[in-house]
Amino acid sequence: MSTIKSKHLFLFSCAVLIFGLLWSRFMISLGMIFLLFTAFYEGDIKEMFVHFFKNKAYLALTGIFFLFLATGLWTDNQEYFIQRMTLKLPFFFLPFAFSAMPKMDRRTIISVFYIFIAVCLTGVLWSMGLFLTDLNHYIDIYSKGQILPTPVHHIRFSIMIAIAIAMAVYLIFKNEYLVYKKERYILIGIALFFALYLHLLAVRSGLMTFYVFILCTLFFTLKSKVNKKMGLAISAFAIVVVTFSFLFVPTVKNKVGYMRYSLRQFAKNENIRDLSDSRRLGSIFAGIDLGKKNPLLGVGYGDLKDETNAYLKKHYPDLQDLDLLPHNQYILVLATAGVIGMLLFILFTTLPFFYQMAYKDFFFVSIQLMFISSFIVEHTIEAQIGTAIYIFIVLLAMKNIESLNLE
C-alpha cells in the first residue's frame, strides 16, 4: 500500500478548502477537487456507489442539487439558471466524495477542526488589526450601516467564527487534543476571543448563530453531569457578554441605531435603496408574494431574479435593479420551487440528523441548528462561500460521527 494514505489526502484537501474560504476562492474549488480525488484514491468504485445509494443522509444532501436543477424545466431565463446552478455543484459531488472515503480516525478529524479554528483566527487578527489602526473611524461607520473590514463577506465570515467557537467548545467538552492536554486552555482563550470579536463585529447573522450555539450548549450540558459546570459557566459568560455589548460596545450600539433608522425608512418607503435592512425586507416580501402566486412549483431558479425585481419595481421602486434575491433561504426555495420544493428542502436538510444517530452528538446538532437559524435570516447557500461552508461543515460533522463510532 502507498505510504500516502487517504487520511493524509483528506487532511490536505480540507486544509486547502478551509484556507480558500477566507483567502482564495480558487482554493475552495481546488480543495473540493482534491476531496473528490481522495474518494477514488483507495477502494472499489462499484462499492463506493453502492454504499452511497444506500445512505439516505448523503443522498438527501445531493438531493438539494437536483431540487434546484428540476426547476430548470419551467425556467425561461436559462442563462441565469445555468449561472446559479454552477454554485450548487458542490451539492452534486461532495456528498458522494465524503461517502466514498474510508472512515477517518479521531486525530485526523481533530486536526481538521484545529485547521479551521486556526484559519479563522488569522481572519479575526487581520480584521482586528485594521480596526485598531483607526478606532474612531470604524466605530463611526457603524452608524452609517457599514462594517469592519473582513477577509470575505462579513455575514459568511461571522458564521464561520461562530462555527469555529462550536468546534473549540466541542473539543474542550470531549477533552480531545492533538499533543498536550493543556491545549484546552488555548482553545478556551480562542473561543472567548472569538465571542468578543463577534460582538465587536456586530453582524446579526453571526450573533444569532452564536446565541443558538449557546442555547445548544446549555441544553446538552444540563442533560449531562460531566460538563454541567463548564456549560453553565459558558452560558453565564455569554449572557454577560451580550448584556455588556448592548450597553457599552459602541459598534453594537451604533448598529442597533442604524437598524431602527433603516426600519423606519422602510415603513415609509423613502430613500431605502442603500439601506441593508430595507433590501432584506423588500426581497423577503417579494419571495412571499412569488410563493403565493406560484404555490405549486414556484417560478423556477432561472427566473427568480427577474421576478423578484419585477415585484420590487412595482412595490419598492428604490430597490429595483439591485439583483436582489429573497433574503431567507426557505422563502427563496418557496419562490423558486413552490411548497413542494420547500418541503423537500426541509426534508433534505433534516435527514442528516438521523445519520448514525447524529442527533445525540453535541457538535452535529449545534451546527445544524446554527445553519437553520442562518437560513431564516439569510439566503446562506446562494453564494460560493456560503455553499462551501454549509456543505463542507455538515459533511465534516458526519465524518466526525463516523470517527466516534470507530471507538
C-alpha positions in Angstrom: 0.0 0.0 0.0 1.2 3.5 -0.7 2.9 5.4 2.1 0.4 8.2 1.4 -3.0 7.2 2.9 -6.5 8.5 2.3 -6.4 10.3 5.7 -3.4 12.3 4.6 -5.0 13.3 1.4 -8.2 14.1 3.3 -6.4 16.3 5.7 -4.5 18.1 3.0 -7.7 18.6 0.9 -9.6 20.0 3.9 -6.7 22.4 4.7 -6.7 23.7 1.1 -10.5 24.2 1.1 -10.6 25.9 4.6 -7.8 28.3 3.7 -9.6 29.1 0.5 -12.8 30.0 2.4 -11.0 33.2 3.7 -8.1 33.8 1.4 -8.6 32.3 -2.1 -11.8 31.4 -4.0 -9.8 29.3 -6.4 -8.5 27.2 -3.5 -12.1 26.4 -2.5 -12.7 24.7 -5.8 -9.2 23.2 -5.7 -9.9 21.7 -2.2 -13.2 20.2 -3.4 -11.4 18.6 -6.4 -8.8 17.2 -4.1 -11.6 15.7 -1.9 -13.1 14.0 -4.9 -9.7 12.6 -5.8 -9.3 11.4 -2.2 -12.5 9.5 -2.5 -11.2 7.5 -5.5 -7.7 7.1 -4.1 -8.4 3.8 -2.3 -11.3 1.4 -2.6 -13.5 -0.2 -5.2 -15.6 2.2 -7.3 -18.6 -0.1 -7.5 -18.7 -0.5 -3.7 -18.5 3.3 -3.4 -21.6 3.8 -5.5 -23.5 1.0 -3.7 -22.6 2.5 -0.3 -23.6 6.0 -1.5 -27.0 5.0 -2.8 -27.8 3.1 0.4 -27.1 6.1 2.5 -30.1 8.4 2.9 -28.3 11.2 4.6 -25.7 11.7 1.8 -28.4 11.2 -0.8 -30.5 13.9 0.8 -27.7 16.5 0.6 -27.2 15.5 -3.1 -31.0 16.0 -3.5 -30.6 19.7 -2.8 -28.8 20.0 -6.2 -31.5 18.1 -8.1 -34.2 20.1 -6.4 -32.9 23.3 -7.9 -32.0 21.5 -11.2 -35.6 20.3 -11.6 -36.9 23.9 -11.7 -35.0 24.4 -15.0 -37.9 22.6 -16.7 -40.1 25.7 -16.1 -37.5 28.4 -16.2 -37.4 30.9 -19.1 -34.0 32.5 -18.3 -31.8 29.6 -19.0 -28.6 31.6 -19.0 -29.2 32.8 -15.4 -30.3 29.3 -14.4 -27.0 27.8 -15.5 -25.1 30.5 -13.7 -27.0 29.8 -10.5 -26.6 26.0 -10.8 -22.8 26.3 -11.0 -23.0 27.5 -7.4 -24.8 24.3 -6.5 -22.3 21.9 -8.0 -20.7 21.1 -4.5 -24.1 19.5 -3.5 -23.7 17.2 -6.6 -20.3 15.6 -5.9 -19.1 16.4 -2.4 -21.7 14.1 -0.6 -20.5 11.3 -2.8 -16.9 12.1 -2.1 -17.4 12.1 1.6 -19.5 8.9 1.4 -16.9 7.1 -0.6 -14.0 7.9 1.7 -13.0 5.5 4.4 -13.8 6.4 8.0 -11.3 8.9 9.5 -9.7 8.4 12.9 -10.2 10.9 15.7 -6.7 12.5 15.2 -7.5 13.3 11.6 -10.9 14.9 12.4 -9.4 16.9 15.4 -6.7 18.1 13.1 -9.3 19.5 10.6 -11.1 21.2 13.5 -7.8 22.8 14.5 -7.0 24.0 11.0 -10.5 25.6 10.7 -10.0 27.4 14.0 -6.5 28.5 13.1 -7.6 29.9 9.7 -10.5 31.7 11.3 -8.0 33.2 13.8 -5.9 34.6 11.0 -9.0 36.3 9.7 -10.0 37.8 13.0 -6.5 39.0 13.7 -6.4 40.7 10.3 -9.8 42.3 10.9 -8.8 43.5 14.4 -5.5 44.8 13.1 -7.3 47.1 10.7 -9.8 48.1 13.4 -7.1 49.2 15.8 -5.4 51.4 13.2 -8.4 53.8 13.3 -10.8 53.1 16.1 -12.9 56.3 15.7 -13.4 55.8 12.0 -14.5 52.2 12.2 -16.8 52.9 15.2 -18.4 55.8 13.3 -19.2 53.9 10.1 -21.5 51.5 12.0 -24.0 54.4 12.4 -24.0 54.5 8.6 -24.7 50.9 8.1 -21.1 49.9 7.2 -18.9 47.4 9.0 -15.4 46.4 9.9 -13.3 45.0 7.1 -13.4 41.2 7.0 -11.5 38.8 4.7 -14.7 37.7 3.0 -18.3 38.9 3.1 -19.0 39.8 6.7 -22.1 37.6 7.0 -20.3 34.4 5.9 -17.3 35.3 8.0 -19.3 35.8 11.1 -21.0 32.4 10.7 -17.5 30.9 10.2 -16.4 32.4 13.5 -19.5 31.0 15.3 -18.7 27.6 13.9 -15.1 27.8 15.0 -16.4 28.6 18.5 -18.6 25.5 18.3 -15.6 23.4 17.3 -13.4 24.7 20.1 -16.0 24.2 22.8 -16.8 20.7 21.4 -13.1 19.7 21.7 -13.0 21.2 25.2 -16.0 19.2 26.3 -14.7 15.9 24.9 -11.3 16.7 26.4 -9.7 16.0 23.0 -6.3 17.4 21.9 -3.5 16.8 19.4 -0.4 16.8 21.6 -0.9 18.2 25.1 -4.0 18.2 27.4 -3.3 21.9 28.2 -4.3 22.7 24.7 -7.8 23.1 26.0 -6.8 26.3 27.8 -5.7 27.7 24.4 -9.0 26.7 22.9 -10.9 28.3 25.8 -8.9 31.6 25.2 -9.6 31.5 21.4 -13.3 30.7 21.9 -13.7 33.7 24.3 -11.7 35.9 21.9 -13.9 34.9 19.0 -17.1 35.5 21.1 -15.9 39.0 22.0 -15.0 39.7 18.3 -18.4 38.6 17.1 -20.0 41.3 19.3 -17.5 43.9 18.2 -18.2 43.0 14.5 -22.0 43.1 15.4 -23.2 41.1 12.4 -26.7 39.9 13.3 -26.4 36.6 11.4 -23.2 35.7 13.2 -24.6 36.7 16.6 -27.8 34.7 16.0 -25.8 31.6 15.2 -23.6 32.1 18.2 -26.6 32.5 20.5 -28.2 29.4 19.1 -25.0 27.6 19.9 -25.1 28.9 23.4 -28.6 27.5 23.8 -27.5 24.1 22.5 -24.6 24.2 24.9 -26.9 24.9 27.8 -29.3 22.2 26.7 -26.7 19.5 26.3 -24.8 20.3 29.5 -27.9 20.3 31.6 -28.5 16.8 30.3 -25.0 15.7 31.1 -23.5 15.7 34.5 -19.9 15.6 33.1 -19.7 19.1 31.6 -22.6 20.8 33.5 -20.3 23.3 35.4 -18.4 24.1 32.2 -21.6 24.6 30.2 -23.2 26.8 32.8 -20.0 28.9 33.0 -20.0 29.3 29.2 -23.7 30.2 29.2 -23.2 32.7 32.0 -20.3 34.3 30.2 -22.3 34.6 27.1 -25.1 36.4 28.9 -22.6 38.8 30.4 -21.0 39.5 27.0 -24.4 40.1 25.4 -25.5 42.5 28.1 -22.2 44.3 28.2 -22.2 44.6 24.4 -25.6 46.2 24.1 -24.8 48.6 26.9 -21.3 49.6 26.2 -19.8 48.4 22.9 -20.1 51.3 20.5 -20.2 49.2 17.3 -23.2 47.3 18.7 -25.0 50.5 19.9 -24.4 52.2 16.5 -25.6 49.1 14.6 -28.8 49.0 16.7 -29.4 52.7 16.0 -28.8 52.2 12.3 -31.3 49.2 12.2 -34.0 51.3 13.8 -33.5 54.1 11.3 -33.5 51.6 8.4 -36.8 50.0 9.6 -38.4 53.4 10.0 -37.4 54.4 6.4 -38.6 51.1 5.0 -42.0 51.6 6.7 -42.3 55.0 5.0 -40.8 53.6 1.7 -38.5 56.6 1.5 -34.8 56.6 0.5 -34.3 52.9 1.1 -32.0 51.9 -1.8 -28.8 51.9 0.2 -30.3 50.5 3.5 -29.4 46.9 4.0 -32.4 46.1 6.2 -34.7 47.6 3.6 -33.2 45.4 0.9 -33.6 42.4 3.1 -37.2 43.0 3.9 -38.2 44.1 0.4 -36.7 40.9 -1.1 -38.4 38.7 1.5 -41.8 40.3 0.8 -41.1 39.7 -2.9 -40.3 36.0 -2.2 -43.5 35.6 -0.2 -45.6 37.1 -3.0 -44.0 34.9 -5.6 -44.7 31.9 -3.4 -48.3 32.9 -3.1 -48.8 33.4 -6.8 -46.9 30.2 -7.8 -47.6 27.9 -4.8 -47.2 24.5 -6.5 -43.8 24.7 -8.4 -42.6 28.3 -7.9 -41.2 30.5 -10.7 -38.0 28.4 -11.4 -34.5 29.1 -10.4 -33.5 31.0 -13.6 -36.5 33.4 -13.4 -36.2 34.1 -9.6 -34.1 37.3 -10.0 -36.3 38.7 -12.8 -39.5 38.0 -10.9 -38.1 39.4 -7.7 -37.0 42.6 -9.5 -40.5 42.9 -11.1 -42.1 42.8 -7.7 -39.7 45.4 -6.2 -40.2 47.7 -9.2 -43.9 47.7 -8.5 -43.9 48.0 -4.7 -40.5 49.3 -3.8 -39.1 51.1 -6.8 -36.0 52.3 -4.9 -34.9 48.7 -4.7 -35.2 47.7 -8.4 -32.2 46.6 -10.5 -30.1 45.6 -7.5 -30.1 41.9 -8.4 -31.7 41.0 -5.1 -33.0 37.5 -4.2 -35.3 36.7 -1.2 -33.1 37.1 1.9 -34.4 34.0 3.6 -33.3 30.5 2.3 -36.7 28.9 3.0 -38.7 31.7 1.3 -36.2 31.7 -1.6 -36.9 27.9 -2.1 -40.6 28.5 -1.8 -40.5 31.2 -4.5 -38.2 29.0 -6.7 -39.8 25.6 -6.3 -43.1 26.1 -4.6 -44.4 24.5 -1.5 -43.4 21.0 -2.7 -39.8 22.2 -3.2 -39.7 23.9 0.2 -40.9 20.7 1.9 -38.3 18.7 0.1 -35.6 21.2 1.0 -36.6 20.9 4.7 -36.6 17.1 4.4 -33.2 17.0 2.7 -31.6 19.3 5.3 -33.1 17.4 8.2 -32.3 13.8 7.3 -28.6 14.1 8.3 -29.8 14.5 11.9 -30.6 10.7 11.8 -27.3 9.6 10.3 -25.8 7.1 12.8 -27.9 8.9 15.5 -26.2 12.2 14.9 -29.0 13.9 16.9 -27.1 12.7 20.0 -23.9 14.5 19.1 -23.5 18.0 20.6 -21.4 19.4 17.7 -23.7 18.0 14.9 -26.9 19.3 16.5 -25.3 22.6 17.2 -24.0 23.3 13.7 -27.3 22.1 12.1 -29.4 24.4 14.3 -26.9 27.2 13.6 -27.4 26.8 9.9 -31.1 26.6 10.2 -31.1 29.9 12.1 -28.9 31.4 9.3 -31.4 30.1 6.7 -34.1 32.1 8.4 -32.3 35.5 8.1 -30.1 34.9 5.0 -30.0 33.1 1.7 -27.0 31.2 3.0 -26.3 28.9 0.1 -26.7 31.4 -2.7 -23.1 32.3 -2.9 -19.9 30.3 -3.4 -18.5 30.7 0.1 -21.9 30.2 1.8 -22.5 27.0 -0.2 -18.9 25.8 0.6 -19.2 26.5 4.3 -22.6 24.7 4.6 -21.9 21.5 2.6 -18.3 21.1 3.9 -19.2 21.6 7.6 -22.2 19.3 7.5 -20.3 16.6 5.8 -17.4 17.1 8.2 -19.8 16.7 11.1 -21.0 13.4 9.6 -17.4 12.2 9.3 -16.9 13.2 12.9 -19.9 11.0 13.8 -18.3 8.1 11.9 -15.0 8.5 13.7 -16.7 8.5 17.1 -18.4 5.2 16.1 -15.0 3.7 15.4 -14.1 3.9 19.1 
